[in-house]
Structure formats: C-alpha cells, structure tokens
Amino acid sequence: MLYLIIFVVTLIWGLNGIIDRQALSTGHPIEVNFVTTLTMIIVVMIYFTTAKLSGIPFHFYKNTVVFAILNGILIPTAYVIFLFALSRAGLTAVVAITSTYPIITFILAVMLLNEPVSVNKVLGIILVVAGLLIFIK
C-alpha cells in the first residue's frame, strides 16, 4: 500500500510540471503562484477541518511551528523561482534538474543531522548526476 501511495504522489508531481507549463502559457509566474497558493489555502483548510472532525489532535509545539513557518517561506519562494525557470526554459530540463533536490537533502542531512553515508548512497548520487547530464544533453 505504501508504494501505491508513493506512486500516486509521484504521478501528481509529474502532472504538476505539465499543469504549471499550461498555466504559464497565459499567465505570469507570480500570477500562477498567487492562484495556486489561494487554492492551496482552501484545500489545506478542508484537510485541517476534516482532521479535527476526525479527532486528530494538534499541539502546535514551538519546534513544529518554527520549522513549518520556515517551509512556508521556502516552498513558495522555490515555486516562484521554478515557475520563472519553467517560463524561460524547456519543461523536461527544468523538471529534471530541479528533481535532483534529494542530493541537496542528502548532503544537508549528513552535515546537519549526522545521517549515515554509505557507498550505495554515494554511488546513487553519482548515477543520478550522470543520468541528469545525459538527459539534458
């Protein structure tokens, strides 16, 4: 079941690039971000209300709020930059390059969270970078 969920998320993210490109065919990146964000607010409020009605407790611990706020700043900022890139470059190149973000996550996790480094992980990163270079050429 977990792999089905992961597949659905991957499918949605894959569709996202196509949908963004279509929105950018007639709209400015800031405009697309604005409408997307308003829609997200509505959807998140529905999720939150549904969760509360289902009895899921929320505690809003300081750590949770601080990191969530940081993400609330970084995600739309990255999205606007992504939209600008998408409006000026090929869809597949922009999506391929930006989808290598797990490499950044890995490096930061090793540096900041003391995540273990293994030969397989390093080899995987090398293969991803090599694949990206082949893909964008």
Secondary structure, DSSP 8 states (H G I E B T S, - for coil): -HHHHHHHHHHHHHHHHHHHHHHHTTS-HHHHHHHHHHHHHHHHHHHHHHHHHTT------HHHHHHHHHHHHHHHHHHHHHHHHHHHS-HHHHHHHHTTHHHHHHHHHHHHH-----HHHHHHHHHHHHHHHHHH-
